[in-house]
Amino acid sequence: MKAWLILLAVASPLSAQVVLPATGKKFDTRTINGSGGNTGVSVNNTAQPAPPTKTKLTSYFRLGDPRQWKSTDGRSLLGTIIIFEESVIEFDAANPAAAREAVNKAPPPKMPDKPTLIREGKIRLLVSQKPVEVPLDRLSDEDRKYVEDLNARLPK
C-alpha cells in the first residue's frame, strides 16, 4: 500500500498537461484597423525650419513706487499704481536669443498725453509683474485719497 501511495505521489506531477503557446501569428505585424494595406502614413525625416518666434513687449507706465495697498476688509496688497494705457510692440525673430536682442534694442515707450488713472471706478496695480484692476471702493480711505491726489496732478 505504501508503494502505491509513493508511486501515485511521484507520478501525479508527471501527468500534468503541458501546453505550448502558439506563437506563429502572435508576432506578425498588423496594420492600423486591420486594413492589410497602406495606411496613408509616411515618415519624413527632413527637419522643418522652426517658425519665427513672435515676441510681444508690453510696457506699463508706473506712476509711483511700490507700496502696500490696504483694502476696506483689512487685507493688504503690494503693488505699483499704473495707468490703463500700455505700450505693446511685437517682434518677429528667428529664435529666442534674437527676440531678446530685439527687445533690448526696442525704443523706450512714450507715455500718452492724457493718461487714464481711474476707469469705471477702478485703478490698475502692477502686482508680481501682472496688471490687476482694483475697485476704488475696496481701497482704504488713505489709499483713495492718495489716488485722488495723484489723479488731480495728471494732465487732463
KOLFI-689579 format. One record per residue: chain; x, y, z of N, C-alpha, C, O in turn. Coordinates in Angstrom, 2 decimals, padded with zeros to 5 digits. Example, Ala and Ser with C-alpha at 12.3 -4.5 7.8 and 13.67 -1.06 7.14 Angstrom:
(A; (013.19; -005.69; 007.80); (012.30; -004.50; 007.80); (013.20; -003.30; 007.80); (014.24; -003.32; 008.46))
(A; (012.85; -002.25; 007.08); (013.67; -001.06; 007.14); (012.90; 000.03; 007.87); (013.41; 001.14; 008.04))
***
This chain:
(A; (000.81; -001.19; 000.00); (000.00; 000.00; 000.00); (000.86; 001.25; 000.00); (000.56; 002.22; -000.69))
(A; (001.93; 001.21; 000.79); (002.82; 002.36; 000.83); (003.47; 002.58; -000.53); (003.71; 003.72; -000.93))
(A; (003.74; 001.51; -001.23); (004.37; 001.63; -002.54); (003.44; 002.31; -003.52); (003.89; 003.11; -004.34))
(A; (002.15; 002.00; -003.44); (001.19; 002.64; -004.33); (001.07; 004.14; -004.04); (000.97; 004.95; -004.96))
(A; (001.07; 004.49; -002.79); (000.96; 005.91; -002.43); (002.19; 006.69; -002.89); (002.08; 007.81; -003.37))
(A; (003.34; 006.09; -002.74); (004.57; 006.76; -003.17); (004.57; 006.89; -004.69); (004.92; 007.94; -005.22))
(A; (004.17; 005.82; -005.39); (004.11; 005.85; -006.85); (003.11; 006.91; -007.33); (003.37; 007.63; -008.29))
(A; (001.98; 006.99; -006.67); (000.97; 007.97; -007.04); (001.47; 009.40; -006.80); (001.23; 010.29; -007.61))
(A; (002.18; 009.61; -005.68); (002.69; 010.94; -005.36); (003.75; 011.37; -006.36); (003.82; 012.55; -006.69))
(A; (004.55; 010.46; -006.85); (005.61; 010.77; -007.81); (005.02; 010.92; -009.22); (005.50; 011.76; -009.98))
(A; (004.04; 010.16; -009.56); (003.51; 010.13; -010.92); (002.52; 011.26; -011.19); (002.35; 011.62; -012.36))
(A; (001.87; 011.83; -010.18); (000.85; 012.84; -010.44); (001.42; 014.12; -011.06); (000.76; 014.67; -011.95))
(A; (002.58; 014.65; -010.66); (003.10; 015.82; -011.36); (003.51; 015.50; -012.79); (003.50; 016.39; -013.65))
(A; (003.87; 014.26; -013.06); (004.28; 013.90; -014.41); (003.11; 013.85; -015.37); (003.27; 013.96; -016.58))
(A; (001.93; 013.67; -014.82); (000.76; 013.56; -015.69); (000.13; 014.92; -015.98); (-000.90; 014.98; -016.65))
(A; (000.72; 016.01; -015.49); (000.17; 017.34; -015.73); (000.23; 017.65; -017.22); (001.15; 017.24; -017.92))
(A; (-000.75; 018.38; -017.67); (-000.84; 018.69; -019.08); (000.08; 019.86; -019.40); (000.04; 020.89; -018.73))
(A; (000.89; 019.72; -020.41); (001.82; 020.75; -020.83); (001.26; 021.40; -022.09); (000.96; 020.72; -023.06))
(A; (001.12; 022.74; -022.06); (000.58; 023.46; -023.21); (001.68; 024.35; -023.78); (002.26; 025.15; -023.05))
(A; (001.96; 024.19; -025.03); (002.94; 025.04; -025.69); (002.21; 026.21; -026.34); (001.22; 026.00; -027.05))
(A; (002.68; 027.45; -026.10); (001.98; 028.59; -026.71); (002.13; 028.59; -028.22); (003.19; 028.25; -028.76))
(A; (001.07; 028.97; -028.87); (001.11; 029.07; -030.33); (001.62; 030.45; -030.68); (000.89; 031.42; -030.55))
(A; (002.86; 030.57; -031.12); (003.47; 031.86; -031.40); (003.55; 032.15; -032.88); (004.19; 033.13; -033.28))
(A; (002.95; 031.36; -033.68); (003.07; 031.55; -035.12); (002.56; 032.90; -035.57); (003.27; 033.60; -036.30))
(A; (001.36; 033.32; -035.19); (000.78; 034.58; -035.63); (000.91; 035.68; -034.57); (000.57; 036.84; -034.82))
(A; (001.40; 035.30; -033.42); (001.46; 036.26; -032.34); (002.41; 037.42; -032.65); (002.19; 038.54; -032.18))
(A; (003.44; 037.17; -033.43); (004.43; 038.21; -033.68); (004.34; 038.79; -035.08); (005.24; 039.51; -035.50))
(A; (003.27; 038.51; -035.80); (003.08; 039.12; -037.12); (002.79; 040.60; -036.94); (002.18; 041.00; -035.95))
(A; (003.22; 041.42; -037.90); (002.90; 042.83; -037.84); (001.49; 043.04; -038.34); (001.05; 042.39; -039.29))
(A; (000.80; 043.94; -037.70); (-000.58; 044.24; -038.09); (-000.66; 045.68; -038.56); (000.14; 046.52; -038.14))
(A; (-001.58; 045.95; -039.41); (-001.79; 047.31; -039.89); (-002.85; 047.98; -039.02); (-003.54; 047.32; -038.24))
(A; (-002.96; 049.27; -039.17); (-003.96; 050.01; -038.42); (-005.35; 049.58; -038.88); (-005.60; 049.49; -040.09))
(A; (-006.22; 049.31; -037.96); (-007.59; 048.87; -038.22); (-007.66; 047.60; -039.05); (-008.70; 047.29; -039.63))
(A; (-006.59; 046.87; -039.12); (-006.60; 045.61; -039.85); (-006.84; 045.76; -041.33); (-007.35; 044.85; -041.97))
(A; (-006.48; 046.90; -041.88); (-006.76; 047.14; -043.30); (-005.93; 046.27; -044.22); (-006.33; 046.00; -045.35))
(A; (-004.79; 045.83; -043.75); (-003.98; 044.96; -044.55); (-003.25; 045.66; -045.68); (-002.59; 045.00; -046.49))
(A; (-003.36; 046.95; -045.77); (-002.71; 047.66; -046.87); (-002.06; 048.93; -046.39); (-001.70; 049.06; -045.22))
(A; (-001.90; 049.87; -047.30); (-001.27; 051.14; -047.00); (-002.16; 051.95; -046.06); (-003.36; 052.09; -046.31))
(A; (-001.59; 052.47; -045.00); (-002.36; 053.24; -044.03); (-002.36; 054.72; -044.35); (-003.05; 055.49; -043.67))
(A; (-001.63; 055.15; -045.35); (-001.58; 056.56; -045.70); (-000.64; 057.36; -044.84); (-000.61; 058.59; -044.95))
(A; (000.12; 056.72; -044.00); (001.04; 057.40; -043.11); (002.44; 057.28; -043.67); (002.88; 056.19; -044.05))
(A; (003.13; 058.41; -043.73); (004.52; 058.37; -044.18); (005.38; 059.10; -043.16); (004.93; 060.02; -042.48))
(A; (006.61; 058.69; -043.08); (007.55; 059.31; -042.15); (008.56; 060.09; -042.97); (009.21; 059.55; -043.86))
(A; (008.69; 061.37; -042.64); (009.62; 062.24; -043.34); (010.69; 062.66; -042.34); (010.38; 063.31; -041.34))
(A; (011.92; 062.30; -042.59); (012.99; 062.59; -041.65); (013.64; 063.95; -041.86); (014.57; 064.29; -041.13))
(A; (013.20; 064.73; -042.82); (013.82; 066.03; -043.03); (013.31; 067.00; -041.97); (012.10; 067.08; -041.71))
(A; (014.21; 067.72; -041.37); (013.86; 068.68; -040.32); (013.26; 069.93; -040.94); (013.80; 070.50; -041.89))
(A; (012.14; 070.36; -040.39); (011.48; 071.59; -040.84); (012.09; 072.76; -040.08); (012.35; 072.65; -038.88))
(A; (012.31; 073.88; -040.74); (012.84; 075.04; -040.01); (011.80; 075.54; -039.02); (010.60; 075.52; -039.28))
(A; (012.30; 075.99; -037.88); (011.41; 076.49; -036.84); (010.74; 077.79; -037.31); (011.40; 078.63; -037.93))
(A; (009.46; 077.95; -037.02); (008.80; 079.19; -037.41); (009.39; 080.35; -036.61); (009.92; 080.14; -035.52))
(A; (009.31; 081.55; -037.15); (009.87; 082.69; -036.41); (009.16; 082.86; -035.07); (007.95; 082.67; -034.95))
(A; (009.95; 083.23; -034.08); (009.41; 083.44; -032.74); (008.74; 084.80; -032.68); (009.33; 085.82; -033.05))
(A; (007.48; 084.81; -032.22); (006.78; 086.08; -032.03); (006.99; 086.50; -030.58); (006.72; 085.74; -029.65))
(A; (007.47; 087.71; -030.42); (007.70; 088.26; -029.09); (006.88; 089.52; -028.93); (006.83; 090.37; -029.82))
(A; (006.23; 089.62; -027.80); (005.39; 090.78; -027.53); (005.94; 091.48; -026.29); (006.02; 090.88; -025.22))
(A; (006.30; 092.73; -026.44); (006.84; 093.53; -025.34); (005.75; 094.49; -024.88); (005.33; 095.38; -025.62))
(A; (005.30; 094.30; -023.64); (004.27; 095.16; -023.07); (004.91; 096.01; -021.99); (005.51; 095.50; -021.05))
(A; (004.77; 097.33; -022.14); (005.32; 098.26; -021.14); (004.17; 098.93; -020.41); (003.24; 099.43; -021.03))
(A; (004.25; 098.92; -019.09); (003.25; 099.58; -018.25); (003.86; 100.87; -017.72); (005.04; 100.91; -017.39))
(A; (003.05; 101.91; -017.64); (003.52; 103.21; -017.18); (003.21; 103.33; -015.69); (002.05; 103.47; -015.29))
(A; (004.26; 103.28; -014.87); (004.10; 103.38; -013.43); (004.04; 104.84; -013.01); (004.72; 105.70; -013.58))
(A; (003.20; 105.12; -012.01); (003.07; 106.48; -011.52); (003.60; 106.64; -010.10); (003.37; 107.67; -009.47))
(A; (004.29; 105.67; -009.62); (004.85; 105.77; -008.27); (005.68; 104.55; -007.96); (005.89; 103.67; -008.79))
(A; (006.15; 104.53; -006.74); (006.95; 103.40; -006.26); (006.01; 102.32; -005.72); (004.84; 102.59; -005.43))
(A; (006.51; 101.10; -005.60); (005.67; 100.06; -004.99); (005.29; 100.45; -003.57); (006.10; 101.00; -002.82))
(A; (004.05; 100.15; -003.21); (003.58; 100.46; -001.86); (002.57; 099.41; -001.42); (002.06; 098.64; -002.23))
(A; (002.31; 099.40; -000.14); (001.35; 098.46; 000.44); (-000.03; 099.10; 000.36); (-000.28; 100.14; 000.97))
(A; (-000.93; 098.49; -000.39); (-002.30; 098.98; -000.54); (-003.18; 098.19; 000.42); (-003.08; 096.97; 000.52))
(A; (-004.05; 098.91; 001.14); (-004.92; 098.26; 002.12); (-006.37; 098.32; 001.63); (-006.82; 099.34; 001.11))
(A; (-007.07; 097.21; 001.79); (-008.48; 097.17; 001.39); (-009.36; 097.47; 002.59); (-008.89; 097.50; 003.73))
(A; (-010.64; 097.69; 002.33); (-011.58; 098.02; 003.40); (-011.78; 096.85; 004.35); (-012.18; 097.06; 005.50))
(A; (-011.52; 095.63; 003.90); (-011.70; 094.47; 004.79); (-010.41; 094.10; 005.52); (-010.35; 093.04; 006.14))
(A; (-009.37; 094.95; 005.45); (-008.15; 094.75; 006.21); (-007.03; 094.01; 005.50); (-005.92; 093.93; 006.03))
(A; (-007.29; 093.47; 004.33); (-006.22; 092.78; 003.59); (-005.31; 093.80; 002.93); (-005.71; 094.93; 002.68))
(A; (-004.06; 093.39; 002.65); (-003.12; 094.30; 002.00); (-002.55; 093.66; 000.75); (-002.57; 092.44; 000.59))
(A; (-002.04; 094.51; -000.13); (-001.53; 094.08; -001.42); (-000.34; 094.96; -001.77); (-000.45; 096.19; -001.71))
(A; (000.78; 094.36; -002.14); (001.97; 095.11; -002.53); (001.94; 095.30; -004.04); (001.94; 094.32; -004.79))
(A; (001.93; 096.54; -004.49); (001.88; 096.80; -005.93); (002.21; 098.25; -006.25); (002.33; 099.10; -005.36))
(A; (002.36; 098.49; -007.54); (002.65; 099.82; -008.05); (001.47; 100.29; -008.88); (000.94; 099.52; -009.69))
(A; (001.05; 101.52; -008.69); (-000.08; 102.04; -009.47); (000.38; 102.33; -010.90); (001.43; 102.93; -011.11))
(A; (-000.43; 101.89; -011.87); (-000.12; 102.11; -013.29); (-001.35; 102.69; -013.96); (-002.46; 102.59; -013.44))
(A; (-001.14; 103.29; -015.12); (-002.27; 103.83; -015.87); (-002.85; 102.73; -016.74); (-002.24; 101.67; -016.92))
(A; (-004.04; 102.97; -017.29); (-004.71; 101.96; -018.10); (-004.07; 101.80; -019.48); (-004.15; 100.72; -020.07))
(A; (-003.46; 102.85; -020.01); (-002.80; 102.73; -021.30); (-001.50; 101.95; -021.14); (-000.84; 102.03; -020.11))
(A; (-001.15; 101.21; -022.17); (000.10; 100.46; -022.16); (000.69; 100.48; -023.56); (-000.02; 100.70; -024.54))
(A; (001.99; 100.26; -023.64); (002.69; 100.25; -024.91); (002.99; 098.79; -025.27); (003.60; 098.07; -024.48))
(A; (002.55; 098.36; -026.46); (002.77; 096.99; -026.90); (003.52; 097.01; -028.23); (003.07; 097.64; -029.19))
(A; (004.65; 096.32; -028.28); (005.45; 096.20; -029.51); (005.63; 094.72; -029.78); (005.96; 093.95; -028.87))
(A; (005.41; 094.30; -031.05); (005.59; 092.89; -031.42); (006.81; 092.75; -032.30); (007.08; 093.59; -033.16))
(A; (007.56; 091.67; -032.08); (008.78; 091.39; -032.84); (008.66; 090.01; -033.46); (008.06; 089.11; -032.88))
(A; (009.25; 089.85; -034.64); (009.45; 088.53; -035.25); (010.94; 088.27; -035.19); (011.74; 089.09; -035.64))
(A; (011.30; 087.13; -034.66); (012.73; 086.79; -034.54); (012.92; 085.32; -034.91); (011.99; 084.52; -034.79))
(A; (014.11; 084.99; -035.36); (014.40; 083.61; -035.79); (014.47; 082.66; -034.60); (014.16; 081.48; -034.74))
(A; (014.88; 083.15; -033.44); (015.00; 082.29; -032.25); (014.84; 083.16; -031.00); (014.84; 084.38; -031.10))
(A; (014.71; 082.55; -029.84); (014.53; 083.33; -028.61); (015.67; 084.29; -028.31); (015.44; 085.36; -027.74))
(A; (016.91; 083.94; -028.67); (018.04; 084.85; -028.41); (017.90; 086.12; -029.25); (018.15; 087.22; -028.76))
(A; (017.49; 085.96; -030.51); (017.29; 087.13; -031.36); (016.12; 087.98; -030.86); (016.14; 089.20; -030.97))
(A; (015.10; 087.33; -030.30); (013.97; 088.06; -029.74); (014.40; 088.90; -028.55); (014.00; 090.05; -028.42))
(A; (015.23; 088.31; -027.67); (015.73; 089.08; -026.51); (016.55; 090.28; -026.95); (016.46; 091.35; -026.37))
(A; (017.35; 090.09; -027.99); (018.17; 091.19; -028.50); (017.29; 092.29; -029.08); (017.56; 093.48; -028.88))
(A; (016.23; 091.90; -029.80); (015.32; 092.89; -030.36); (014.60; 093.67; -029.26); (014.39; 094.87; -029.39))
(A; (014.23; 092.98; -028.19); (013.58; 093.65; -027.06); (014.54; 094.65; -026.42); (014.13; 095.75; -026.06))
(A; (015.80; 094.26; -026.27); (016.78; 095.16; -025.66); (017.03; 096.40; -026.51); (017.35; 097.46; -025.98))
(A; (016.89; 096.28; -027.84); (017.12; 097.41; -028.74); (015.85; 098.21; -029.03); (015.89; 099.18; -029.78))
(A; (014.73; 097.81; -028.43); (013.46; 098.50; -028.69); (013.52; 099.93; -028.16); (014.16; 100.20; -027.15))
(A; (012.85; 100.84; -028.85); (012.82; 102.24; -028.37); (012.02; 102.32; -027.07); (011.11; 101.52; -026.85))
(A; (012.36; 103.28; -026.22); (011.61; 103.41; -024.97); (010.16; 103.82; -025.26); (009.92; 104.60; -026.18))
(A; (009.22; 103.31; -024.48); (007.82; 103.66; -024.72); (007.54; 105.11; -024.37); (008.17; 105.67; -023.47))
(A; (006.59; 105.71; -025.07); (006.22; 107.11; -024.85); (004.90; 107.14; -024.08); (003.91; 106.53; -024.49))
(A; (004.90; 107.85; -022.97); (003.69; 107.96; -022.16); (002.64; 108.78; -022.91); (002.98; 109.77; -023.55))
(A; (001.38; 108.38; -022.84); (000.33; 109.13; -023.54); (000.16; 110.54; -022.96); (000.48; 110.79; -021.80))
(A; (-000.35; 111.45; -023.80); (-000.54; 112.84; -023.37); (-001.58; 112.95; -022.25); (-001.42; 113.74; -021.32))
(A; (-002.64; 112.15; -022.34); (-003.70; 112.18; -021.33); (-003.87; 110.78; -020.73); (-004.71; 110.01; -021.18))
(A; (-003.07; 110.46; -019.72); (-003.17; 109.13; -019.13); (-004.46; 108.95; -018.32); (-004.98; 109.90; -017.74))
(A; (-004.95; 107.72; -018.31); (-006.17; 107.39; -017.57); (-005.79; 106.62; -016.32); (-005.29; 105.49; -016.39))
(A; (-006.03; 107.23; -015.17); (-005.70; 106.59; -013.90); (-006.91; 105.85; -013.33); (-006.77; 104.76; -012.77))
(A; (-008.10; 106.44; -013.47); (-009.33; 105.83; -012.95); (-010.27; 105.58; -014.12); (-010.57; 106.49; -014.89))
(A; (-010.74; 104.33; -014.25); (-011.70; 103.99; -015.31); (-012.79; 103.12; -014.70); (-012.52; 102.06; -014.12))
(A; (-014.02; 103.59; -014.83); (-015.19; 102.85; -014.33); (-015.05; 102.51; -012.85); (-015.42; 101.42; -012.41))
(A; (-014.50; 103.46; -012.08); (-014.38; 103.27; -010.65); (-013.28; 102.31; -010.22); (-013.28; 101.83; -009.09))
(A; (-012.32; 102.03; -011.13); (-011.24; 101.10; -010.81); (-009.90; 101.73; -011.12); (-009.79; 102.64; -011.95))
(A; (-008.87; 101.24; -010.43); (-007.48; 101.61; -010.74); (-006.74; 100.32; -011.11); (-007.24; 099.22; -010.87))
(A; (-005.56; 100.47; -011.68); (-004.73; 099.30; -012.01); (-003.48; 099.31; -011.16); (-002.83; 100.34; -010.98))
(A; (-003.15; 098.15; -010.64); (-001.92; 097.97; -009.89); (-001.09; 096.90; -010.59); (-001.63; 095.93; -011.12))
(A; (000.21; 097.10; -010.59); (001.12; 096.10; -011.14); (001.60; 095.26; -009.96); (002.39; 095.71; -009.12))
(A; (001.11; 094.01; -009.90); (001.40; 093.10; -008.80); (002.10; 091.87; -009.39); (001.53; 091.17; -010.23))
(A; (003.32; 091.62; -008.95); (004.11; 090.47; -009.45); (004.19; 090.49; -010.97); (004.01; 089.45; -011.62))
(A; (004.46; 091.64; -011.54); (004.63; 091.84; -012.99); (003.35; 091.60; -013.79); (003.41; 091.42; -015.00))
(A; (002.17; 091.61; -013.13); (000.90; 091.42; -013.82); (-000.05; 092.54; -013.42); (-000.14; 092.89; -012.24))
(A; (-000.78; 093.12; -014.39); (-001.73; 094.18; -014.05); (-002.99; 093.61; -013.40); (-003.54; 092.60; -013.85))
(A; (-003.43; 094.28; -012.34); (-004.63; 093.86; -011.61); (-005.52; 095.08; -011.45); (-005.06; 096.14; -011.02))
(A; (-006.81; 094.94; -011.79); (-007.75; 096.04; -011.60); (-008.37; 095.92; -010.20); (-008.82; 094.85; -009.80))
(A; (-008.39; 097.05; -009.48); (-008.91; 097.08; -008.12); (-009.98; 098.17; -008.04); (-009.70; 099.32; -008.40))
(A; (-011.19; 097.85; -007.58); (-012.22; 098.88; -007.43); (-011.82; 099.89; -006.35); (-011.26; 099.51; -005.31))
(A; (-012.10; 101.16; -006.60); (-011.75; 102.20; -005.64); (-012.48; 102.01; -004.32); (-011.91; 102.28; -003.26))
(A; (-013.72; 101.54; -004.36); (-014.48; 101.40; -003.12); (-013.95; 100.26; -002.24); (-014.37; 100.14; -001.09))
(A; (-013.04; 099.44; -002.74); (-012.42; 098.38; -001.94); (-011.15; 098.87; -001.25); (-010.62; 098.18; -000.38))
(A; (-010.65; 100.06; -001.64); (-009.43; 100.60; -001.03); (-009.74; 101.34; 000.26); (-010.86; 101.83; 000.46))
(A; (-008.75; 101.42; 001.13); (-008.91; 102.17; 002.38); (-009.03; 103.66; 002.06); (-008.71; 104.09; 000.95))
(A; (-009.50; 104.43; 003.03); (-009.67; 105.88; 002.84); (-008.34; 106.54; 002.50); (-008.28; 107.42; 001.63))
(A; (-007.27; 106.13; 003.17); (-005.94; 106.70; 002.93); (-005.49; 106.44; 001.48); (-004.97; 107.34; 000.83))
(A; (-005.71; 105.22; 000.99); (-005.30; 104.89; -000.38); (-006.17; 105.61; -001.42); (-005.67; 106.03; -002.46))
(A; (-007.46; 105.76; -001.13); (-008.33; 106.52; -002.06); (-007.89; 107.97; -002.15); (-007.90; 108.56; -003.23))
(A; (-007.51; 108.55; -001.02); (-007.03; 109.95; -001.03); (-005.75; 110.05; -001.85); (-005.58; 111.00; -002.62))
(A; (-004.84; 109.06; -001.71); (-003.60; 109.05; -002.49); (-003.91; 109.00; -003.99); (-003.30; 109.73; -004.77))
(A; (-004.85; 108.16; -004.38); (-005.23; 108.03; -005.80); (-005.85; 109.33; -006.30); (-005.53; 109.78; -007.40))
(A; (-006.74; 109.93; -005.52); (-007.38; 111.18; -005.95); (-006.36; 112.31; -006.10); (-006.43; 113.08; -007.06))
(A; (-005.41; 112.41; -005.17); (-004.35; 113.43; -005.30); (-003.49; 113.19; -006.52); (-003.14; 114.13; -007.22))
(A; (-003.16; 111.95; -006.79); (-002.36; 111.61; -007.95); (-003.13; 111.90; -009.24); (-002.55; 112.41; -010.20))
(A; (-004.39; 111.60; -009.26); (-005.23; 111.86; -010.43); (-005.38; 113.35; -010.71); (-005.45; 113.77; -011.86))
(A; (-005.43; 114.16; -009.65); (-005.56; 115.61; -009.81); (-004.30; 116.21; -010.41); (-004.38; 117.24; -011.07))
(A; (-003.14; 115.59; -010.20); (-001.88; 116.12; -010.74); (-001.65; 115.71; -012.19); (-000.78; 116.29; -012.85))
(A; (-002.39; 114.74; -012.71); (-002.18; 114.29; -014.09); (-002.78; 115.28; -015.08); (-003.78; 115.93; -014.77))
(A; (-002.18; 115.42; -016.28); (-002.76; 116.31; -017.28); (-004.09; 115.76; -017.78); (-004.25; 114.56; -017.99))
(A; (-005.03; 116.66; -017.97); (-006.37; 116.28; -018.42); (-006.59; 116.55; -019.89); (-007.67; 116.28; -020.41))
***
